[in-house]
Amino acid sequence: MTFEELSDFINEYGRKLEQKFGKYDDREKLVLSSTVKLTEELGELCDQVLAHNLRQREAKLAGQTAEDLPAEFADVLLAVFMLAKDLEIDLAEAVKMKIEKIKAKYELF
C-alpha cells in the first residue's frame, strides 16, 4: 500500500467517522481527540508487545491470537495518519524529509 492509498483511506474513514459521531466545530477538539486516540492505540500496542513476550498476566494472555500484534501496529499507524490529516500534515513528505536527514546524519546510501 502506498502513502497515497493510505491517505485516501484515511480521508474516507474520517468522513465516515464524522457521519457516525458528528463533526467537531472546534479544530482544537478534533486534534485533541485524535491525539487521545493515538495514545489509546499506542497503549494497546504496548499491551500486545507484553503479551507477545509473555509478560502479561494470565487473564490478558487468554484469547490472544497471532493476528493481535500486527493489528495493533496497524491501529497505531492509522491513528498517526488520522492525526496528521487533522493537523494538515503531509506524512509522505514529512517521512521523505526525515529520511534525508537520517541519511545525511549517518552517511547512509
C-alpha positions in Angstrom: 0.0 0.0 0.0 1.3 3.5 -0.9 1.1 6.6 1.2 -1.4 8.0 -1.3 -3.6 4.9 -0.9 -3.4 5.1 2.9 -4.2 8.8 2.8 -7.2 8.2 0.6 -8.4 5.6 3.0 -7.9 7.9 6.0 -9.9 10.7 4.3 -12.8 8.3 3.6 -12.5 6.9 7.1 -12.6 10.4 8.5 -15.8 11.2 6.6 -17.4 8.0 7.9 -16.4 8.9 11.5 -17.9 12.4 11.0 -21.2 10.8 9.8 -21.3 8.5 12.7 -20.2 10.7 15.6 -20.7 14.2 14.1 -18.1 16.8 13.1 -16.2 18.9 15.6 -16.8 22.6 15.2 -13.6 23.3 17.1 -10.4 22.2 15.4 -8.6 22.1 18.7 -11.1 19.5 20.0 -10.6 17.5 16.8 -6.8 17.4 17.2 -7.1 16.7 20.9 -9.5 13.8 20.2 -7.1 12.3 17.5 -4.2 12.7 19.9 -6.0 10.8 22.7 -7.0 8.1 20.2 -3.3 7.7 19.2 -2.4 7.4 22.8 -5.1 4.8 23.4 -3.9 2.8 20.4 -0.2 3.0 21.5 -1.2 1.7 24.9 -3.0 -1.3 23.2 0.1 -2.0 21.2 2.2 -1.9 24.4 -0.2 -4.5 25.9 0.2 -6.7 22.9 4.0 -6.4 23.0 3.9 -7.5 26.6 1.6 -10.4 25.7 3.8 -11.4 22.8 6.7 -11.6 25.2 4.6 -13.5 27.8 5.0 -10.5 30.2 1.3 -10.1 30.7 -0.9 -11.6 33.5 -2.8 -14.8 32.6 -6.1 -13.1 32.2 -4.8 -10.8 29.5 -3.0 -13.6 27.7 -6.2 -15.6 27.4 -7.7 -15.4 23.9 -4.6 -13.9 22.3 -4.1 -14.7 18.6 -1.2 -14.3 16.2 -3.0 -11.5 14.4 -3.4 -9.3 17.5 0.1 -7.8 17.5 0.1 -6.9 13.8 -3.4 -5.5 14.1 -2.3 -3.2 16.9 0.6 -1.9 14.8 -1.9 -1.1 12.1 -4.2 0.7 14.5 -1.3 2.9 15.7 -0.3 3.7 12.1 -3.9 4.6 11.2 -4.2 6.8 14.3 -1.0 8.6 13.3 -2.3 9.2 9.8 -5.6 10.5 11.2 -3.8 12.9 13.5 -1.6 14.1 10.6 -4.7 14.6 8.5 -6.3 16.7 11.3 -3.2 18.8 11.5 -2.9 19.1 7.7 0.5 17.4 7.6 1.6 15.6 4.5 3.1 12.4 6.1 4.7 11.2 2.8 6.6 14.5 2.5 7.4 14.5 6.3 8.8 11.0 6.1 10.8 11.8 3.0 12.4 14.8 4.6 13.2 12.8 7.8 14.8 10.0 5.8 17.0 12.5 4.1 18.1 14.0 7.4 18.9 10.5 8.8 20.8 9.6 5.6 22.9 12.7 6.0 23.5 12.3 9.7 24.5 8.6 9.5 26.1 8.8 6.0 23.7 6.2 4.6 23.3 5.2 1.0 
